[in-house]
Amino acid sequence: MTAFPVRIGVDEIATETQKCDGFTFFCLPERYVAGFTKASQQMLKASGLAGFHGKEFRPKHAGAYRDFLSLAFEYMRKLPQSFAACRLFSPDVKAELSSFCDRNVERAIGKSLAAEHHPSLGILQPYFLPLACLAALSRGLAPEVLMRVEMDSHTSLKDLNQSVHRVLGTEIEAATLLKGLYNGYAKALHARTPLLPDDGVVVLDDYASMLIQAADVLGNFAVAHMFVLLGKETTGRKAKAAILRAVAGDEVNAFDPAAKLTFSRNDLILAEEGAITFKVAWAITDPPDDPELMENWPHDDGFLGRGID
């Protein structure tokens, strides 16, 4: 079976004072990315906005943001290999996982390149935590998946196209090492965990990626929704939560964060040390009409379900 290609936008997510933070992911089958991007850009042009960003939302732009989220959910509802999810960590668990990922990279690089404290470590380590989170979330999308990942540009994410090693006169770029590191980890994790192709991770300004913008807005609006459900309303949060509920419907209306989240100094924190996953949308519905999608239909309804873990 030919590997099924998907593309995933990744953005960082955090509560008001970053008492818990993590990542948001928005995934679509590769063949549908161009259509989603074109339609999204047409919405931007019509609205006069430079981009869709949760922190820049104003109630006067509610119609444009509602249309953008409606488009995202329209695509997710009809495509089984798609999802949107937020993964939030408590500070101690985030630090522990980051340390684990750093050690994993250090061991793998040390073993494969026979070098301690290799200069590539500082380039590769910041990428590994979001990729490891994504690996855990996305296994089961299809029997065999290749994922291209678009990450929002950040000062900690260095150029993957730079040469970091030489073997028999051949220069090896950081992207090649990252692919090998992640794919080795993914294969050990689960047989159906998506793998990275060549140049599988791209760092972009969020204005250049509608998938990153979708992840940004979904994550930001999801956090606003959590605040509102727990009684901490502002005008902006209420507007965002109302849009998310109107667009997502059953995907979020059954969501009850009270058992997992609480407040500390007016900011959300996890009730216990750990992590939660808010599955904003998981498009495992009826078998699709598209023959290519049907061939890759995972056949295990529910997959990860909806709501919160």
Backbone torsions as a table, in degrees:
resi	resn	phi	psi	omega
1	MET	NA	134.3	177.8
2	THR	-70.2	138.6	179.1
3	ALA	-60.5	137.5	-178.2
4	PHE	-90.3	122.8	-175.9
5	PRO	-89.7	134.3	173.1
6	VAL	-128.8	161.8	174.2
7	ARG	-128.0	139.6	-172.9
8	ILE	-130.5	124.2	172.7
9	GLY	-88.5	136.9	-177.8
10	VAL	-125.7	133.2	175.4
11	ASP	-140.1	152.0	176.8
12	GLU	-76.6	150.1	179.6
13	ILE	-135.6	145.8	178.8
14	ALA	-156.4	156.4	172.5
15	THR	-77.7	-178.6	-169.9
16	GLU	-52.9	-46.7	-178.0
17	THR	-114.9	22.6	175.9
18	GLN	58.7	36.4	174.5
19	LYS	-71.9	-21.7	164.7
20	CYS	-145.6	144.2	-177.7
21	ASP	-149.9	175.0	-178.1
22	GLY	172.0	-133.3	-172.2
23	PHE	-141.9	152.3	170.5
24	THR	-117.4	141.0	-178.2
25	PHE	-125.3	138.6	175.9
26	PHE	-131.8	118.1	-171.8
27	CYS	-121.2	134.5	172.6
28	LEU	-134.9	151.0	169.8
29	PRO	-57.6	140.6	-173.9
30	GLU	-55.0	-39.7	-173.4
31	ARG	-68.2	-14.1	-179.2
32	TYR	-103.9	-1.7	-177.0
33	VAL	-66.5	-42.4	-178.1
34	ALA	-61.0	-42.7	179.3
35	GLY	-64.9	-42.2	178.0
36	PHE	-64.2	-42.3	-179.1
37	THR	-64.1	-45.9	-179.1
38	LYS	-61.3	-46.3	-179.1
39	ALA	-64.7	-38.5	179.3
40	SER	-65.7	-42.8	179.9
41	GLN	-65.9	-34.9	175.6
42	GLN	-64.3	-37.6	175.8
43	MET	-63.9	-42.6	178.1
44	LEU	-60.3	-45.9	-179.0
45	LYS	-61.0	-42.6	-178.8
46	ALA	-67.7	-31.6	-177.0
47	SER	-85.0	-20.5	-175.4
48	GLY	82.1	4.8	179.0
49	LEU	-82.8	150.5	176.3
50	ALA	-79.7	-28.8	-179.4
51	GLY	-172.4	167.4	176.0
52	PHE	-98.8	115.5	-178.7
53	HIS	-140.6	127.5	-175.3
54	GLY	-56.7	-42.6	-177.5
55	LYS	-70.8	-19.6	-179.6
56	GLU	-96.6	3.3	-179.4
57	PHE	-62.2	137.3	171.7
58	ARG	-129.6	142.4	-177.9
59	PRO	-52.6	-30.1	-179.9
60	LYS	-66.8	-17.2	178.2
61	HIS	-100.7	14.4	-174.8
62	ALA	-56.5	-39.5	-178.6
63	GLY	-61.4	-43.3	-179.5
64	ALA	-66.5	-41.7	179.3
65	TYR	-67.9	-37.9	177.7
66	ARG	-63.6	-41.8	178.3
67	ASP	-63.6	-40.2	-179.3
68	PHE	-65.1	-46.7	178.3
69	LEU	-66.6	-35.9	176.6
70	SER	-60.4	-40.7	178.1
71	LEU	-63.1	-45.2	179.7
72	ALA	-59.3	-44.8	-179.5
73	PHE	-71.0	-32.3	176.0
74	GLU	-59.4	-45.1	178.9
75	TYR	-66.8	-44.6	-177.4
76	MET	-65.8	-36.1	-176.8
77	ARG	-69.7	-25.6	-177.8
78	LYS	-100.0	-5.0	-175.8
79	LEU	-121.7	114.0	-176.1
80	PRO	-66.0	-32.2	179.2
81	GLN	-88.4	59.8	179.3
82	SER	-148.2	155.0	175.9
83	PHE	-167.9	163.9	169.6
84	ALA	-137.8	130.0	-177.4
85	ALA	-152.1	149.0	176.0
86	CYS	-114.8	133.0	177.0
87	ARG	-117.9	115.6	-177.9
88	LEU	-113.8	137.7	-178.7
89	PHE	-119.3	146.9	167.2
90	SER	-72.5	156.8	-174.5
91	PRO	-56.8	-44.9	-177.4
92	ASP	-66.0	-40.5	180.0
93	VAL	-69.4	-39.4	176.2
94	LYS	-59.4	-44.1	179.1
95	ALA	-64.2	-39.8	-179.9
96	GLU	-65.8	-43.8	179.3
97	LEU	-67.7	-38.8	177.3
98	SER	-61.2	-42.6	178.8
99	SER	-64.4	-41.4	177.5
100	PHE	-60.0	-46.4	-179.5
101	CYS	-63.8	-40.5	178.3
102	ASP	-62.2	-42.3	179.2
103	ARG	-66.7	-38.1	178.4
104	ASN	-60.2	-46.2	178.4
105	VAL	-63.6	-43.6	-177.9
106	GLU	-63.0	-43.2	179.1
107	ARG	-65.0	-44.8	-177.2
108	ALA	-65.3	-42.6	178.8
109	ILE	-67.1	-42.5	178.6
110	GLY	-60.0	-38.5	-179.3
111	LYS	-74.1	-45.6	-174.5
112	SER	-75.5	-33.4	-177.9
113	LEU	-105.6	-0.2	-179.8
114	ALA	51.7	47.9	-177.8
115	ALA	-147.1	131.7	173.9
116	GLU	-91.1	148.9	177.9
117	HIS	53.3	43.6	-179.1
118	HIS	-64.6	141.9	-178.3
119	PRO	-61.2	-16.6	179.3
120	SER	-74.7	-15.6	-174.3
121	LEU	-58.8	-45.0	-178.3
122	GLY	-65.6	-22.6	177.2
123	ILE	-82.6	-43.5	-170.8
124	LEU	-82.3	-35.6	-171.8
125	GLN	-59.3	-41.4	-179.3
126	PRO	-63.1	-21.0	-179.4
127	TYR	-80.7	-22.2	-164.8
128	PHE	-75.7	-35.5	-179.5
129	LEU	-62.1	-51.4	177.6
130	PRO	-61.6	-34.7	178.0
131	LEU	-68.2	-38.4	178.2
132	ALA	-65.5	-40.4	175.5
133	CYS	-61.7	-43.0	-179.2
134	LEU	-64.8	-38.6	178.9
135	ALA	-60.3	-42.8	-178.8
136	ALA	-68.3	-36.1	-177.7
137	LEU	-75.6	-35.8	-163.8
138	SER	-99.5	-4.3	178.6
139	ARG	-64.8	138.0	-177.4
140	GLY	100.2	-0.9	177.8
141	LEU	-61.0	-37.6	179.1
142	ALA	-165.6	166.4	-178.5
143	PRO	-58.3	-35.0	-179.5
144	GLU	-145.8	118.3	-173.1
145	VAL	-129.5	137.7	167.0
146	LEU	-109.9	128.4	-178.0
147	MET	-117.1	132.8	169.2
148	ARG	-100.9	131.4	-171.8
149	VAL	-116.4	127.0	175.1
150	GLU	-107.2	119.8	-179.0
151	MET	-111.1	141.7	177.2
152	ASP	-65.4	133.4	-178.5
153	SER	-61.2	139.5	-176.0
154	HIS	-151.5	151.0	-176.1
155	THR	-60.8	-25.2	-178.5
156	SER	-81.6	-13.0	-178.2
157	LEU	-96.0	109.6	-176.6
158	LYS	-91.8	165.4	-177.1
159	ASP	-61.0	121.9	179.7
160	LEU	-82.8	-11.1	-177.7
161	ASN	-88.4	1.0	180.0
162	GLN	-82.0	145.0	178.7
163	SER	-72.3	132.7	-178.0
164	VAL	-126.2	-6.2	-177.8
165	HIS	-157.8	157.1	178.1
166	ARG	-132.4	131.8	176.9
167	VAL	-130.4	117.4	179.5
168	LEU	50.6	42.8	177.2
169	GLY	82.6	-1.2	-179.5
170	THR	-100.6	127.7	179.0
171	GLU	-79.3	135.9	178.3
172	ILE	-114.0	126.0	-179.0
173	GLU	-86.5	159.4	180.0
174	ALA	-59.8	-34.8	-179.6
175	ALA	-60.4	-37.7	179.1
176	THR	-66.3	-42.7	178.1
177	LEU	-64.9	-41.4	-179.3
178	LEU	-63.0	-42.7	177.9
179	LYS	-57.9	-47.8	-179.5
180	GLY	-64.7	-41.4	178.8
181	LEU	-61.5	-52.0	-176.8
182	TYR	-65.3	-45.4	-176.3
183	ASN	-64.0	-36.0	175.3
184	GLY	-63.6	-42.6	177.7
185	TYR	-64.7	-44.5	-176.9
186	ALA	-63.9	-42.6	-179.8
187	LYS	-64.6	-35.3	178.6
188	ALA	-73.3	-27.7	-176.7
189	LEU	-73.0	-49.6	-174.8
190	HIS	-165.5	142.5	-175.2
191	ALA	-63.1	-25.3	-175.9
192	ARG	-106.9	16.9	176.5
193	THR	-71.4	131.3	179.5
194	PRO	-57.6	146.4	178.6
195	LEU	-109.9	162.1	177.0
196	LEU	-93.6	135.1	169.9
197	PRO	-82.4	-175.8	171.2
198	ASP	-59.6	141.1	-178.5
199	ASP	53.1	41.1	-175.6
200	GLY	-77.1	-15.7	178.4
201	VAL	-119.3	125.6	-179.8
202	VAL	-125.9	131.9	176.8
203	VAL	-99.8	123.3	-175.3
204	LEU	-131.4	150.4	164.0
205	ASP	-63.1	137.7	-174.4
206	ASP	-61.2	-23.5	177.0
207	TYR	-66.0	-18.6	-177.6
208	ALA	-93.1	-1.7	-177.1
209	SER	-136.5	117.1	177.3
210	MET	-73.4	-23.6	176.3
211	LEU	-69.9	-40.4	175.8
212	ILE	-65.0	-40.3	178.5
213	GLN	-64.1	-38.3	176.6
214	ALA	-63.5	-42.5	177.4
215	ALA	-62.5	-42.2	179.4
216	ASP	-58.3	-52.9	-175.7
217	VAL	-67.7	-43.5	179.6
218	LEU	-61.1	-43.8	179.2
219	GLY	-65.7	-45.2	-179.2
220	ASN	-64.4	-43.8	-180.0
221	PHE	-70.0	-33.1	177.5
222	ALA	-64.8	-41.9	177.5
223	VAL	-64.8	-41.4	176.1
224	ALA	-59.1	-41.2	178.5
225	HIS	-60.4	-41.1	178.1
226	MET	-63.5	-44.3	177.9
227	PHE	-58.1	-46.4	-176.7
228	VAL	-65.1	-43.2	-180.0
229	LEU	-61.8	-29.6	-179.3
230	LEU	-95.0	10.7	170.2
231	GLY	89.4	11.1	179.5
232	LYS	-107.6	83.5	-174.0
233	GLU	-97.5	145.7	164.0
234	THR	-133.8	169.8	179.5
235	THR	-59.5	-44.4	-179.5
236	GLY	-65.7	-44.8	179.8
237	ARG	-62.2	-42.7	-179.8
238	LYS	-62.1	-41.4	-179.9
239	ALA	-64.8	-43.6	179.6
240	LYS	-65.0	-45.7	-178.9
241	ALA	-63.1	-39.4	179.6
242	ALA	-63.7	-40.9	178.4
243	ILE	-64.4	-45.5	-178.9
244	LEU	-62.1	-43.2	179.7
245	ARG	-65.8	-41.3	-179.4
246	ALA	-64.0	-38.4	-176.7
247	VAL	-82.8	-44.6	-172.0
248	ALA	-84.4	-28.7	178.0
249	GLY	59.5	-124.0	-174.7
250	ASP	-61.5	-24.2	-178.7
251	GLU	-60.8	-31.2	-178.3
252	VAL	-121.3	-16.4	-175.3
253	ASN	-64.5	-26.2	180.0
254	ALA	-87.6	-1.1	-175.3
255	PHE	-74.3	125.6	178.6
256	ASP	-128.3	104.1	-176.0
257	PRO	-84.8	-1.8	-169.5
258	ALA	-59.3	-32.9	-177.9
259	ALA	-77.9	-15.9	-174.3
260	LYS	-111.7	-24.1	-172.7
261	LEU	-125.8	152.7	174.4
262	THR	-148.0	-169.2	-177.1
263	PHE	-120.0	147.4	170.8
264	SER	-140.2	115.6	-178.7
265	ARG	51.9	46.8	174.8
266	ASN	67.7	16.8	174.0
267	ASP	-124.0	152.0	178.2
268	LEU	-69.9	137.6	170.3
269	ILE	-137.4	159.0	174.1
270	LEU	-71.9	137.7	-179.2
271	ALA	-62.9	-29.6	176.1
272	GLU	-135.1	154.9	176.5
273	GLU	-58.8	134.1	179.6
274	GLY	155.2	-142.2	-179.0
275	ALA	-151.1	153.4	173.8
276	ILE	-129.4	151.5	174.3
277	THR	-120.1	118.4	176.1
278	PHE	-98.0	106.0	-177.9
279	LYS	-85.2	93.1	-175.4
280	VAL	-62.4	-41.4	178.7
281	ALA	-155.1	134.4	177.1
282	TRP	-133.5	103.7	-167.1
283	ALA	-85.0	57.5	170.6
284	ILE	-101.8	95.8	-174.5
285	THR	-122.1	-116.2	177.8
286	ASP	-92.8	153.6	177.2
287	PRO	-53.7	136.5	-174.8
288	PRO	-78.0	159.2	176.9
289	ASP	-78.6	-30.4	-177.0
290	ASP	-63.5	121.1	-177.2
291	PRO	-58.3	-38.6	-179.5
292	GLU	-66.6	-40.9	177.1
293	LEU	-66.5	-38.6	-179.4
294	MET	-63.8	-39.0	179.9
295	GLU	-60.5	-32.7	-177.4
296	ASN	-101.2	11.5	179.4
297	TRP	-59.2	127.0	-172.4
298	PRO	-72.5	-17.8	175.1
299	HIS	63.1	18.3	174.6
300	ASP	-129.1	79.1	-175.3
301	ASP	-47.9	139.0	178.4
302	GLY	98.0	-38.1	171.5
303	PHE	45.0	-90.7	172.5
304	LEU	-117.1	0.5	175.4
305	GLY	74.0	-159.5	179.3
306	ARG	-128.3	167.0	173.3
307	GLY	99.2	-129.7	-171.1
308	ILE	-140.8	140.1	175.0
309	ASP	-112.4	NA	NA
